[in-house]
Amino acid sequence: MSQKSTRDTVYLNGRFYTADSQRSWCDAVLVRDGAFAALGSAEDVRDAAEIGHEVVDLDGRMAMPGIHDGHTHLLFAGLRHTVEAQISPMADGAQVVRDLMASARFGCAGHQGQEVDDQGWLVAGVLDPTPFPEMRPDRAFLDEAFPDRPVMIYDWSMHHLLVNARALELSGIDEESVGPPGGQLVRRDDGRSLSGELVEHATWPVQRALPQYAPEVYRRALTWAVQTCNRYGITSVQEASATAPELRGLAELDGDDELTLHVAAHLVWRDEGIGTASMAELETIIAERDHFRTDHVDTAFVKFFMDGVPLPPHFTACELVDNEPENGKILIPRDELGDALRRFDAAGLKVKIHCAAAGAVRVALDEFEKMRLANGPSGPRHEVAHTTWVSDVDLPRFAALNIGADMSPAVWSDPQFEKILATGYRFATMQDHAVQMTVGTDWAVTATPNLFPALEGMLLRGQESLALSDALQLLTIKGAEAVRRADRRGSVEVGKSADFIVLDRNLFEVPLDQIGATTVLRTVFEGRTVYERPVG
């Protein structure tokens, strides 16, 4: 990563797509003190530069504003790729054991606290249930391979776990335990013994029992995640599960001038599993949010988890049945939900609500409507996260209530999800209803934070396709609007942060089906190059 430059820098011989409705293109830009100081022709920009300025020739390449990822999980992704054991795709029990054994020599050695029987927790992901009988994995193979070492494996949704007997024991879960509201302890056919599958809120005791990593482990994971985002052209994110360890790690990186992302940190409310803290502790973090704010970390955001996930074998997402939500799948008591929305809205905090299916979207919009009636219409533009499926009845309510739609995870271009998502992600329909959209990867649910395949998918979605210029708006200026920073970033305009990327192709000149293969050649954050693709 380059150091901050004290000299003017002129980037010329480029094709800058600005995302500015008043001026869509320019050939050159002047960067001064981390911001765009001039733009236009090469001659105009060089005339505006100070004597001794630096020149970067872009060789005719397309440049555009840095990408905004509207939904990501930096720390979860970083830990998964730097510390935790990796499970092979479509692994059966025997392959899972081989994968764990290969990682056992170092897996989770970074946890703080006393080791358990001289062997710490082994954490791994992700487990695809497809290879197991009836898609129901059982802990027996883990118990045999790891009788004394606690093992915790995330499933492919990150909402559920498979754990072994030792992990159950350390978590205080046994056959007499009762599944909590919003969760399930999966039992074997005998109706009593536990299979080791823990669904939704039933994962909380295990998450509480899992020791925290050492601070340097969190820092290493976050550093890797930030650098990976920069490699894919991302300069701004909405972190959808900001926990205390992550907030401390981000603050440390920012203090050392190593945080090369603008982070809108959504503080977890009420979910002890994803928040890795008790409900009381999560409330304290939100109340003390200003202590975690830094130059590049904004903590004026909160995250709710309304329902589960629309994936087998448990299907915990809240659907509409006979046009009514499946209330049994709503994870937050309605009175608590309404009270919290009114409280956070009145405090000016922007709320993002995880809604995996149309029933949860209906409940969220109902509660947002009550909130607007109680607090008035002038509060923040809150968001519904995922919005994969939305009832036609509810589409006009987004604009009427000033509620945004976070379109994630960005898997609509993945062939393996083509059938299940055929009726989802209705970009054009939502645009026709004036819904304010952003696009998010939901990384680490996705393998990488690369949004170019998703961009291609938005352009080739049949009747739900968007025009390229409209789709790019969702990845840039609309993301800045969503985090209330459109006056500072999101487009190439004089006075805004000089966050931009240089591409290996002009998106407006290549066939649409070649956009997904786009490679980022350079990422510039606040005027300094933070990623440059190695030559060759």
N, C-alpha and C positions, 0 to 999 in steps of 0.2 A: 504494500500500500504506500502510495506516495505521501510525502509530507505536505502540509499546507503551504501553498505558494504565496509569497508576498508580492509577486509580480503579476501584472495583468497577463491574461492568457487569451489569445485569439484562436478560436477554432474556425477554420475556413475550409472552403472547397467541400462542403457538406450539403446534405439535403435535410434540413431540420424540419420535422413535423412538429408544430408547436403546441397542438391541442388548444390553441387560442382561437375562439370563433371570429375574432377581428382580423387575424392574420395567421393563416394556416401554415405557411412555409417561409423559411428564410435560408440563406446560403451560409451565413457565418454568425458567430456570437462572440461577444467579449465577456469574459468572466473576471470579476474584480471582487476581492474580499468575500469569496464564496457565493456571489450572486451574479445574475445576468445584468451586465451594465449597458450593453448595446446589442442590437441584432439588426441584420439587414444584409447588404452586399459585403463582400470582402473589403472593398475600398472604404465603405462607410465605417465598418467596424474597426479597421486598422487606423483610420483617422481619429477614432475616438479613444484609442489605446494610448497609454503612457509610453514614453521613450523607454526602450529596453524590454519591451513586452516579449513574452514567449509566444511562439506560433506552433500550432498543431494542425497539420494538413490531414483532413479526413478522407482524401482520395475519392471524393464523390459518394461516400457512403451515406446511407440514411441514418439520421439521429432522431431521437424522440425523447419526451420526458421520461424520467425514471418510472418504473412500474410500481403501482400500489397494489399490494396483496391484501384484500379485504378480510381475510380470515386465515390465520396461521397459528401454529403452536411451536414457537422457536425452541423452547427448552425441551419439550417432549421429543421433537425431531432431533435435536442435538444429542440428547442422552441416548436415544435409540441408535444413532449411528456412531457414537464415540465410546459408549460404555456398555450398553446392554447387548445380550446375546442375540444373534440374528437367526431366525427360523427360516429354513428354506421354503420357497413357494410350494404349496400343495404337499406339505410334509405330513406323513403318517406318524404314529407314535414312535416307531423305531428311528425315523429320521429326526424327529424332534429331540430324542435322547442324544443322538450323534451330534446334532448341532449344539446342544447344551454342554455335552462333554468337551467339545472342541473349545468352548468359551469358558468352561468352568475354572480354568487356571487363572483367569483374571476377572471374570464376570462379577460386577458390582463390588469389586474390592475397594472402590472409592466410598462406600458407605461409612458414615461416622459411627462411633459407639462400639461396644463390645461385640466381638464376633460370636455367632451362635455355634456352639460345639466346634469352635475353631474354623467354621466354614460359614461365610456370610451368605446373605440372600443372593439368589441367582434370578435375575430379572431378564425377561426375553420378550420378543414379539417379532412378527405378528403371527398368530395362529389362525389358519384357515380351517374351519370345521369340516369342510367338504370331504376330505379323505376318511373321516371317521364314520362308523355305523350310525345311520340316521342323523348325521351331523352333530352327534353328541359325544365329544371327547370325554374320557374318564381319567381320573388322576392315577389309576392303578399303575400305568407304565412309569409315571413320575415317582411314585412311592418306591417302586422296585429299584430304579436307577439312583434315586436320591433319598434314601430313608432318613438321613439326618440333616440334610440341608434344605432350607425352605426355598421353594421355587414358585415364582409368580410369572405367568405368561399372559400378555395382553392378547385379546382376540382381534380380528381384523377391523373391528369398529372402534377399539380402544374404550368401549363402554363396559365390557365384560372381561372376566378373568378366568383362567384355569390355574388352580393352585394344588400343591400336593398336601399330604397329611401334616407334614411338619409346619407348613405355612398356616394351615387351619389352626393347629394347636397354638402357635405363637400369636394368632389373631383372636384367640378366645372363641373360636367357632367349633361346635361339636354337633352331634346328632340331636341334642336337645334344643339347639338354637332355633329361633323362629325368624323367618325372613322378615326384613324390615319393610315399612311402607316404601313403595317404589323400588323394591328389589326382590330377588328370589335366590334362595339356596337350592340349587338343583339337586334332586335326590335320585337315587338309582331305582330300579324297578321294584325293590322291596319296600319302597315308600319311606324308608328311614335313613339308610346310610347315605352319606354325601358323595356326589360324583366329583366334587372339586370345582364345578362350574359355579361361578358367582355372577349374578346378573344385576346390572345397574347399581342401585344403592347397597346391595349386599356386598359389594366390593369394599365398602368404606372401612370395615375393621382391618382388612388386610393392608389397605393404603395407610391406615394409622400406625400399624405395626411395623411397616417398612421403614428402616432408619433413613435419615436424610444422607445425601452424599456430602462429602467434604466440599468446602467452598471452591477449591481449585477445580473440582470435577464439573461443577456447574459453570464455572467461567470457561473451561475448555469447550464444553458443549455449546454454550452460547456463542463463543467466538467462531466455532465451526459453522453454526447455523447462520450467523450474520454474513460470514464470508460466502457461504453457499447462496444466500439470497442475492448478494451483489453479483455473483457469477451469472445468475439468471436475469440480471437487469433490475432487480427489485431494490428500491431505495426508501420505500415507505410501507409499513405493515400495520395491520390491526391484529395485535396479539390477543387471541381469543380465550386464553386461560392463564392470565398473569398471576403467579403465585409469589409468596414472599421470597423464596430462594431465587426465583427468576428476577424479581424486581431488584434485589440486592446485587445480583450478578450484572444486570444491565447498568445499574448505577456505577458499579466498579469499572466496567468497560468504558462508560461515558466519561468518568473521571480521568481515565488514562487516554482519552481521545481515540478510543478504538471502537466506538459504536458508530458504524457507518450506515445506520438506518434511522429513519424517523419512526418511533414506535408509539402507537396508540394502545396503551396497555389496559385491557379489559379485566378488571379485578373480579375474581370469581366470588359470586354470592351463593351461599347456602350449600353448595355441593362439596362435601368433605372429601370425596374421592379425587376429583379433578383439581380441587383447590388445595389438596394435601394439608388441610388444617381443619380444626373444628369450626362449627358454624359461628361460635362466639369469636374465634380468632379471625375468621374471614370478615366479620362485621368490623372488627378493630382495624384490619388492614384498610378497608374502605374508608372508615372514619379518619384514619391517619394517612390518607393517600398522598397528601402534599409532601410528606417526608420522603416518598419514593420518586417524586417528580424530579427530572433532570432536564438539561438542555434539549435532549432528544427523546425523552420519555414523558409522555403525557398520560396522567393517571385519572383523567376525568371520564372514565368509562367503566361500565359494570357488565358482567356476563351472567345470564340466567340459563339454566338448562331445563326446558319445559317438558321434554319427552326423551325417548331413547333413540333407537336407530331402526331403519326399515330393512334390516338384513336378517337372514336366517341364522340360527334356528329359532331365535327368540322373538323377533319382530316386535320390538318394544316401542316403535313409533306410534304416535296417536293418529289414527286414520279417522275419516268421516264414515260413519255407518248410518245409512238412512238419513244422511245429511246432518248427523249429530256427532260430535266428537266422542271418541272412546275415553270417557273421563277416567277410567281405571288406569290409563297409561299416562296420565298427567302426573308429573313428578313433584309438583309444587302445590300445596293446598291453596285453593283459590283465594281465601282471605289473606294469606301471607303474600301471595303474588300481587294482589291489588294494592295492599298497603305498601309493599316495597316499591312498586312502580311509582306511586304517588310521591313517596318520600324522595326517591332518587331524582325524579323529574323536577321536583321543587328545588332540589339542590343543584340543578343544572348538569347532572351527570347523564351521560348518554348510555342507554341500556341496549344491549344486543341479546336477543332471546333465541336460543337454539330451538328450532322447530323442524323436526325431521319429516313431518307429513302434514296433510291438509287439515286434520283435526286440531293439531297443535297450533297451526297458523290461525285457525278460527278462534281458539281460546285466547291467543295472544292479542289478536285484533280486538276482541271483545273487551279485554282488560285495558288495552290502550285507549279504547273509546271511553271507558269509564274514567280513566286517568285524565283525558282531555276535558271531559265534562267537569271534573272536580278541580283541576288545576288551571284550566284555560288552555288555549291553543298555542301559546308562545314558547313552550318548552322545547328542548332539543328534538331533533329528528332522530328518533330511536330506530332500531333495526330489527327485522326478523332474519335470523341466520338460517341459511340453507335454501329456504323457499323453493325446494325442488318441485313440490306439488302444491298448487293453490287452487281452491275452488273458484269457479267463475263468479260466484256470488261475492267472494271476498276481494276480487281483483280491484274494484273501484275504491275499496276502503283504504288502501295504502295511501293514495294521493289525498283522499279526503281527510285522513287523520295525520298526514305528514309523517308517514312511517316508511323507512327505506327497506330495500330487499338486498340481502347479502346472498349472492348466487354462488353457492359452494356445496360440497367439494367440487373442484374442477375436473370432473371425471366424465362429462358428457361426450368427450371425444374418444373415450376408451372403448374399444369394441366389446370388451367383456361385459360392459354395462349397457350396451345399446338397447337390448330388449327391455330391461327393467326401467330404463329411463326414457323410453320412447314417448311417453306422455308428460314428461317432466321438463323443467328448465325452459319455460316458454318465454324466451327473450323478447321476441317481436310482440307477442300479446301483452306482455308487461309494459313494454315501451309504449304501445298504443294506449294503455291505461295510465300513462304518465307516472309510472312507478320509478322512483329514483333507485337505480341499481348500482351495486358494486360487484366485483368478481373476486373470489378468494379460492386459494388452493385447498385449504384445510390440511395443509402439511402438518403433521406426519401421517395423516390418513393416506395422502398421495406419496409416491416414492420420492419425488423432488418438488421444489417450488417453481418448476418451469411452467409458465402460463402461456407460452406460445402455442402448444398443441390445443389448449382450451380456446385460445383466440381463433384458431382455424375452425374449431368445432362450432363456435358461435356464428361463423360465416357460412357454414355448410349444414345448417340445421333445418333444411326444408322450409316450410312456411314460418318457422320460428327464427329464421336467420336474421342477423343484423347486417347493416352496411359496415364496411371496415372502419370508416371514420367514427361511426357511433360506437362500435365495439372498443376502439382505442380510447374513446372518452371514458368508458367504464374502467379502464385500466390506469387512467391518469387523473385528469381533472375531477372526475366524479368521485374518485377515491379521496382526493384532497377535500372535496366538499363534505364527504361523509364524516371526516374527522375534524371538520371546522377549521381547515387550514388552506382553503383555496386562495386566500389572499397572499399566501407565502410560498406555495409550491403547487405542483400538479400540471404546470404548463410552462413553456419557454416564453417568458415575458420579462421585461426589464424590471428589476427590483426583487424578483423571486429567487429562491434558492436555486443555485446552479446544479440541479440534479438531472442528469440526462444519460442516455445510453446510445452507443453506436452499434449498428447491426451489420450483419454480413450480406444483407439483401434489402432492397427497397420493397416494403410490404405492399405498396400500391402498384408495383410493376411486375410482380411475380404472380403466377397462377395461385388461386386461393388455397389449393391443396398442397402448396409448398411452404405456406406460412408457418405451419407447425414445426418445421425443421430449422427455423431461424436460430442463429447463434449470436450471442452478444459478444462483441469484440472489445468493448470498453464500457465501464460504468464509472460515471463521475458523480460524486456526492459532495455537495457544497463546494464545488469548484476543484476538488482534487480527485485524481484517478484512484479508485479503490479496487478496481479489477481491470486487468488487461489480459486478453486471451494470449496464451503463449504462442509464439510463431511456430507453425508446423504441428 
